[in-house]
Amino acid sequence: MASSEKSIAFIGLGVMGYHMALNLRKKIGSDYTILICDVVPAALQEFQDETAHAGPVKIINTGIWFSLCCQVRVYLDDKTGILAGIKQAASKGTVGDKVIMECGTIETTTILDVSKAIRETAAILPNWKLAFVDAPASGGPMGAQAGTLTFMVGADRATDTDGQVFSRVKGVLCHMGKPDCVFLCGEVGAGTAFKIVNNYLSAITSLAASEALNIGVKMGLDAKLLTDVINNSGGQCWVTSQSNPVPGVHPNAPASRDHEGGFRIELCKKVLGMGSQLAEIVGARTILDKPTLEAFEAAAGDERYKGKDARVDISKMSTILSRLRRYVHQSISRKHENSSPIEKAVVPELPSTMKAQHLDSYNTPYVLRDGVSVPTAAHPYDLLIRVDAASYCHTDHVLASGHMAAVEQPDFPHVGCHEFSGTVVGLPSNPAQTEFKPGDRIGVASRAYHPCGTCVECQEEKTPLSDPKGYSVLCPHVKTVGIGIDGGWREYAVVDSRQVTLIPEGLSQIEAAPLMCAGFTIYSAIQKAGLSRGQRLGIVGCGGGLGHLGLQYATAMGLKVYGIDNSDSALTIVRGLKNITGATIVDARTQTAAEVIAPIAEEDGQKFPGQFGLDGVIILAESQKAFQYGVDMLKNHGNCVVVSFPQQGFHISSMDMIFRDIHFMGSLMGTNKQLRNMVRFSAEHGVKPVLKTFPLEKLNDLVDEYKTGHGGKLVIDFSL
């Protein structure tokens, strides 16, 4: 039986959700039934007590779902998610007409993933009508309590051609916000994009308005009169007019309640970070986001300000604001020599010589030398860094054996390592970039160093995720740091600013170094496999440097992961990972590919060969046997992503290509935007390498251990 329009489910009674649901219950009429879902029993009981006379609040089949949980699992969890519930209901013969609405603030890409999953579910349930809209709200807890929120709606216009879905949700949203402030912003995801841009501006103006008003207060100006003047002048903004940071100016504002109950610093930091990430994705240049994020991060880490409103008295954070002023000054001047004496003092004097590990010829040990000249940053895109950690990659072994010569040949003596991290210590006299400054922690990836900028590859038309025009890792004139030119096994190195990324909080230099090739390569390969949450991915060679990171990434992305290896040490490492819950780890010595995928036939209700198996595999191992093992696990139309490049190559069966429609593709390296997304994803989801460290002097010991088949990553720690 189809569900009634007279019922609405509301998931999440948080700071805003409680008041939104309360206004909805009180205003929409007692003929509606409101479902409330939350994990906090006290919140549920309080809500029921407060709405006892407003109308029914209970569990019932419903036509519209609201969510403010900002959690993908609310929708996509295989057992408890909304879509799992719909499928279970459909299997019992129930039909329905549902609108699912996300009113929290989630990354745009996540919204699109959820929308895709809902469309795919609708396609297999012909008796169900499913619609999804993203409708994030703006106005904060004060607006939620007052019922004056603004809603920004994104709807699937392909399925909502007559606007009925939007009309349906607008009729509900207007009870929680201003009727004239429910905006149809575009397709699904547009509402979230509008909200992220709005939050970006709101977060930065919160800091700017607080600082400006603090200047006036410090001068002894009347705060209320100053606010009135600003609100009738060019400086007027939402902060000065609605949520003034000076206690007493607005009696109901958080500042008048010891900064409790407003736009919390932690949330402000989160949404500003989302705006900064969106700017990177679309290629928009920004200046103010990073120092503002630093300010909020420092405040959030201070016990005095945790949980407080973002407009907390900024006079208490003068050291944070000095970072902001210094950063903006450097970004505008673009020349370090124009910095103040204080700014110059934080950059240490550099030595003229350093230690470096040299490879003098193929198939020889590395030679440690002291007295090697420190390089200089001369090219406009150069950065001089102090190397803090440098990781060993399989490609370093291939290069030292002479098997990379056909691709890129180094000059001897050569300094290897193309995945390392460090601290910026020098800029060229005429920098072409304004993002990086002395003191920044950066990771260096195996990407193009000084591409020509004019060839076909460099001038190729770009997509939003591509590198900027004029830069390509496939430029035929390019050299790669650590392969064609000197890399990271030295105390100082010069790198191209277009091949690096800032290292986010939550990752140490030691942890970040292996991510610059191993993490970046496997992250890009998983994306290239093109799978959606809930699909099955196999990683052949799962216990090595790339593989054990791939298991963590794929699990965090919501894929069903199968890790395959045939080494005791490698299998021990992956079985010890704590963040790959649900992954299937396979010892290829004891199970055939057919035995691995046999249980899938029963899970999917399939019995014919080719109709069950994995949706994608990534090949990291180098043997033909391992390659075919991976291919044999694929079901028809599956994707095989090849990352390894053995000297003898791989044999690909035309039978697999033609009669099974297996798609074979290679994956080398992603773009700089994907690199930044990767490190951010790693920090947010706790993806970290299993590693062992060595001092620079012990590089040859590290290589010897690598040759024993050691799993995980081996890293030079320059602090040892």
MONOR-V45036 format. One record per helix or strand. SS is the DSSP state (H for helix, E for strand). FROM is the first residue (numbers start at 0). LEN is the number of residues. If there is no record, write none. Layout:
ss=SS from=FROM len=LEN
ss=SS from=FROM len=LEN
This chain:
ss=E from=6 len=5
ss=H from=16 len=11
ss=E from=32 len=5
ss=H from=40 len=10
ss=E from=56 len=1
ss=E from=63 len=4
ss=H from=72 len=4
ss=H from=81 len=10
ss=E from=95 len=7
ss=H from=107 len=17
ss=E from=127 len=11
ss=H from=139 len=7
ss=E from=148 len=7
ss=H from=163 len=10
ss=E from=176 len=10
ss=H from=189 len=29
ss=H from=222 len=9
ss=H from=237 len=5
ss=H from=253 len=4
ss=E from=263 len=1
ss=H from=264 len=18
ss=H from=287 len=13
ss=E from=308 len=1
ss=H from=313 len=20
ss=H from=335 len=3
ss=H from=340 len=5
ss=E from=352 len=7
ss=E from=365 len=8
ss=E from=381 len=10
ss=H from=393 len=7
ss=E from=413 len=1
ss=E from=419 len=8
ss=E from=440 len=4
ss=E from=447 len=2
ss=E from=478 len=3
ss=E from=484 len=1
ss=E from=489 len=1
ss=E from=491 len=5
ss=H from=496 len=3
ss=E from=499 len=3
ss=H from=508 len=21
ss=E from=535 len=5
ss=H from=544 len=12
ss=E from=559 len=6
ss=H from=567 len=8
ss=E from=583 len=4
ss=H from=592 len=12
ss=E from=613 len=6
ss=H from=623 len=10
ss=E from=633 len=9
ss=H from=653 len=6
ss=E from=662 len=4
ss=H from=671 len=14
ss=E from=690 len=4
ss=H from=695 len=12
ss=E from=712 len=5
